[in-house]
């Protein structure tokens, strides 16, 4: 198992090597480095979320030290992580020392990638027989965890933990296991144990921040991130986590300062553009969604085709719907279906686009495709209901919401205010009142959260009545029980 290099990254020797390497890249002049120096530089870039620079460093190492086993092993790991399995396999088979411990681990990782868990298990057990050490147990646990096989990882991790409960690597991996298992309180305790002993471990600070974010303890997350940035103020992962913390607090201006820093400092522009597209979409900044989706699509094909291009087209098409850019929407749908003609969401948007043109039969045809390709009927039905709702086909929207209410009663409260609004627009006052009461009882917060999703802002009478019902129920002036009987 590789030791945590965070302390190494803060050593003057490493910082000097990194500065020398970056100056070389800037000047475009080849400079000699030891293989270990370049491998560590590649590992540093990977640790801060810059895979492009990591790949450049290890490729440069290979150009100088083509026979170095450690460099070749790192390259193989890099190819695995980028899903270049065939190229990694060829390199693995050609490695000069097939009996090397790290090479054996690569063969196990290949078995995991190929979903041959039986072979992986046999190789793990043989590996431990050959190297019966705590480090081997930790390597086995780490590989299982890397491939989301927590139940297989735990016995090996527990074995290492019982053998040496004070081992820092064991504690850190156990903390990661608890985090992956959503036992955040326990993970926090373990990461703090690491930091008590190694206060300059940036990865531990970042993982501690992640725990606090998942526990919605944003102030504690900020504190952990400030420590991480005090150690390394160029760490892009820390800047990204800090941006998301600001978004949680509604401080979008501060969040985008963080994103701007990342965009100006990373070589992996595609990654941050993709993040920004999602963030702007969630915030309803649809012009910016078009800006970043355009930047991404102009880069196609990126190395390794690392993005879900149909997803990008879907987000772009939906942004066009919100902005009433129907021609651009149609282009995005065509492009998206060229990437993946089974993406049900693209058929939903295409159906909604036909509704905007009052082409009901074409819309229904696309909704039928959405139902066919959707992972579950519910996912498609929700999208269909919302497409009808947003285009003011309130009778059709109501039919679909009622189908959802009948087939998925546990999730019906999510639709009550939409159903109420449909009845409001159809001038069905009594039925509207019933669903306003149900919404007020089961999910009153959705009225505020979803207000921007309603097709017009001119129906203030509806919202005024809805908020008044919430107030009267909360003050005990309105008994909701007569409206909660499903048979009425």
N, C-alpha and C positions, 0 to 999 in steps of 0.2 A: 504494500500500500504506500502511495506517495505521501510524504510528509506535507503538512500544510505549509505552503511557501510564503504565506503573508508576511512573516517576520523577515524572510530572505529578501522580499521585495523592498523592504525599508533599509536594507544594509547599504552603506556607501558604495561598496564594490558593485552591487547590482545597479544602483542608480547611475553610476558612472558608465557601466556597460550599456544601459538603456539610452542614456544621453548620446553616447557615441554611435549607437545603432540608428537612432532617430536623425542624428545629424547626417549620417551616411545616406539614409533614405531621402533626406531633403536635398543633399548635394548630388545624388545620383552617381556616387563614386563607390566602387566596391572596396570594402575594408575587411581585413581578416578578423574572425572571432573564433574562439574555441567552441566546439560543439555544445558543451554544457552551457555556455553563455547564451547561445541562440535558443537552445531548448527552453531555458528559463525565461527568456524574453517572450517566446511564443506562449508559454504557460501564463505569463503575466497578462498578455493581451487577452487571452481566453478568460482569465479570471475577472477582468473588468468589462466583459461583454463586447469585445471587439474581435470577432472571429476572423474578419478579413485580414487584419494586421497579424494575428496569430498565424494564419496560413502563410502569409508573406515571409514571416520570420523563419518558419520551419522549412519552407522551400529554399530560402537562402542558405540555411544550414545544410540542406541536402546538396546544394550546388558546391559547397566547400568540403563537406564531409559525407560523400555519398555512401560510404561503407559503414558509417557509425551506427551501431545497433540502436542506441537510445534515440537518436534522431529518427531512424526508420520506424521505431515503435511509436513515437509521438505522431508521426505522419499517419500511421495506420489508425491510431485512435481518432485523429482528425477526420480521416476519410469515413470512418464509421459514423461519427457524429453528423457528418454532412450527407449521410445516406448514399455515399458512393461505395456500395458494398462490393461490387465486382472488382473495382480498382483496388480496394483495401485487401480483398482476398488474394489478388495476384501478388501484391506486395508482401502479404503475410507468408505466402507459400515460398517466397524467394528470400526470406530473411536467413542470414548465414548461420545463426545458432538456434536451431529448432527446439533445443532442450532448455533454452533460457526460461526462467520463471515467468518473466513478463510476456514472453512470446506465448507460453502456455495459456496465460490469462486471455490473450487475444483470441486464441482458438475457442475458448469458452464463451467469450463475448460474441464471436461469430455464430456459435450454436444458439445463443439467446436471440440474436437478431433473426436467425432463420426459424425461430419458434421451435427448435428441437430441445425442449426442456429436459427430456430424458437424457440425451447426450450431455447436455450442460451439467446435469446433476452428477453423472458418472465422472466427468472430467474434474468437477469440483472436488469430489471425494478422493480421486486419485491425486489431485494436486495437494490436498491436505495430508495425505499419506506420505507424499514426497517431502513436504515442507510443513511439519506439524507445529506451526508457530501461531501466536496471536495475530501477527500481521496477515497471515494467510486467511484466518477466519474473517478478519476485517475486510480484506479484499473480496472475499466471496460475498459477504453481506453487502458491500458497496455495489458490486456488479448486479446483484439481485435487485437492489433498490433502484439502480439506474434504469432498470427495465420494469419498474413498478410491480415487482414481485415481493411485496412486503412480507407475506406469510412465509415465503421461502428464506427471506433474509433474516428473519427474527431469530431462529435457532442458532445461526452462526454468530449473530451479534450478541446474543445472550451468552453464548459460549465464551466469547472474548471478554464480555463484561464481568462474568464470574471469575475468569482467570486473573484479570487485573482491572478492578473497578476504578482505579485512579489513572489509568492510561488516558492521556488527553485525546488521542485519536479515537479511542473507544467511546469516550464521553461525547465527543462531537458527532460521531456517527449515530450514537444512540439518540442524541438530540435531534438529528435530522430525521431519524426514524419516527420519533414522537411527533415531530412537526408533520411528516407525511401522513401519520395516523390521526392527525387533528387533535392530538393531546397537547394543546398549546401551553397550558400551565406547566406541564412537566418539561416540555421543550425549553421554556424560558428558564427554568431552574438549571437545566443542564448547560445551556449556552452561557448563563451567568457564571457557572463553575469554570468553564473554559476561560472566560474573560477575567476572572479573578486571578488566574494563573498566567494568562497571556493577554494582557490588555491591549496589545497592538494587533490582535488578530482581526483584520478587517472583515473577513468572511463571517466570523462569529457575530460581529456587530450587525452586519447586514441580515443574517438569519434571525437574530434577536428582533430586529426591526420588523421583519416579515411576520414573526409571531404576534407582535403587538398590533400590526395592521389587521391580521386575521381576527384578533380579539377586539377590534375596534378601539384600541387604546392608542389613539393617534399621537397624543402628546409624548407618551413613552417611546413611540416609534421615531418621532422627531429627535428625541434625545439620543437614541441609539445611532441614528443616521448622522447626527452632528459629530459624534465620536468617530464614526467611520471616516467622515470627510476631514476631520482634524488630522487623522493619520494619513489619508490620501485624498486630497481635494480634487483629484482628477478622475476618481472612480465613477464611471458612467452608470453603473448599476445603482450606486447610492443616490445619484442625481435623479434617476428615474423613479426610484422608490419615494424619494422626497416629493417629486412632482405629484405622484398619486396620493400622497398624504395631504398635500395642499388641495387637491381636487376633492378629497373626502370632506375637507373643511369648507368647501365652497370658495376657496381662494384661487380662482382660476388665473389671475394675473401672475401670482407667484409661481403657480404650477408651470405656466408657459415660459417663465424665465428659466426654469430648470430644463424644460424641453429644448429651449433655444440653445442652452449651453451644450446639451448632448448633440444636437444637430450640427453645431459648429465644430465640435471636437471629434466626432466619430467618423471613421471611414466607412462604416456600414450604414450608409444613408438609407437604404431600403428598409432596414429594421425600424428606424425611428420614424420614417414616413408612415409606415404601417401602423405604428403605435399612435401617431398623431391623427391618422385617419379615423381610428376607432374612438379616440378621445373626443374629437370634434363631432363625430356622429352622435355619441352619447349626450353631448352638450347641445345638440341641435344646431351646430354651426355648419350648415350644409354647403355653403360656398367653399369653406375650407376642406370639407370632405371631397369636393370636386377637385380642389387644388392638389391635395396629396394623393388621391387616387390616380389623377393624371400623371403625376411624377412617377408613381409606381409602375403604371402601365407602359410608360415611355421607356422603362428600363427592361421590359420583357424581351428575351428571356434573361433573367438574372442568373448568376451562378447557382447551379444545383436546382433551379426552379423552386426556390425555397418557400414561396408564398402560395397560398390558396388563391389563385388568380380569379376563379369564379366568385369567391367571397368578396374580393375587391370590386369586381364588376357589380355584384349584388348591392354592395353599399353605395356605389356610385349611382346605380339606377334608382335606388330608393331616395337618395338625396335629390336626384333630378325630379322625382315625383313631388317631393316637398316643395321644390322650387318651381314646379310647373314647367320644367324644361323637357317637353315630351319627345322632341327629336333626339336630344342627347340621351334620354332614358332608353329609347328604342335601340340606339347604338350600343349602349352599355349592356343591354340584355342580349343582343346578338353576340357580342364578344364573350359574355359570360357563358352562354350556352355552347359556344365553340370550345371553351375550356372544359365544361362539364354539362352535358345535356341531361343529366339526371339531378341537377340541383333544384329541389322543389321550390326554394325561395325565389329563384328567377322566374319560375312559372307564376308564382303569386304576384310578383311585380308586373309581369307581362299581362296577367289578367286584369290587374288594377288599371294599367295603361289603357286597355281596351274599354274599361268602364268609363274612363275619362272621355273617350270618344263615343260613348253610348253604344258600344258594340257588345251587347250582352252575350250573344251566343259564342263569340270568340273568347270572351272573358271566361265563360263557363267551361269551355274546352281546355283552357289553360289551368283553371282550378282543378279540373279532373286530372290533368298531368301532375299537378302539385300533390293531390291526394295519392296518386300512384307511387310517387317517388319519395314522399315524406317518410321519415323514420317511424312516426306514429300518426294515426288519423288526427289526433288532437292538435299536433303542431300545424298541420295544414288548415284545419278548421279555424283555428285562432287567426291565422293569416287571411283566410277568406273572409271571415266576419269583419276583420278590421279593414280590408280593402273595400267591402261594401259600405262600411260605416264612414270611411274617410271620403268616399265619393258620393255620399248622401243618398245611397240606396238603403234607406233605413228599414224598409219592409224586409228586404233580403238579408240585411245585417241581423235583424231581429230573429228571423228564422234560424240563422246559423248559430247565434248566441243561445237560442233556446235548445238547439240540438246539443251544444256543448254543456249547457246546464243539466240536461237530462242524462247525457252519457258520462259526464265527469262532475258529479255533484260536489265532490270535495273541493274542487277548484272553482265552483260557481261564484263565490264571492268576488273573485277577480273581475267578473264581467258585470256585476250588478249595476254599476253606474253607467256602463255603456248601454245596457238593456233599458235602464231608466231613460236615458237620453233618446233612444229610439222611440220609446212610447211618447216622450215629450214632443218629438218632431211629428209623430203620427197622430197627435192630439188625442192620446189615450191617457187622460189625466189620472184616473183611478189606478191603473196598472203602473203608471210612472211613479205615483206616490208609494206604492208597495215596494218597489225596487229601490227607491231613495231611502226608505226606512231600513231595508235590508243592508244596503251599502253602509249606512250610518252605524249599524250595529256591528257588522262583521269586519269592515275595512274602511273606516272613515278617512284614513290617511290617503287612500287612493284618489279621493276627489281632488285634493290639491296636487298630488304627484302626477295625475293623468290629465289635468285640465288642458295642457298644451296639445294633447292628442286629439282633442275634439275638433271637428272640421271647421268650426267658426267661433270667433270670439264675441259674436253678437247676441248670444243666448244667455244674457246675464240673469234673466228671470229664473232660468233653470238652476244656475249655480247659487243664486240668492236663496231659493227655496231649499236646495240641498244643504247648504250650510246652516240654515235656520232649523231644519229637522235635526241635524247633528246637535245643535245647541239645546233644543228642547228635550231631546232624549237624555243628554248629559245632565241637564238640570232637573230631570224627573217630571217634566211637564207633558211628556208624550210617552204613552205606554206602547212599546213596539211589538209586544207579543202577538196581537191579532194579525200582524203582517208577516209573521215568520212561519206560519203554518204552510207547508208545501202543498197542501191540498186545496188551498184557497187561491 
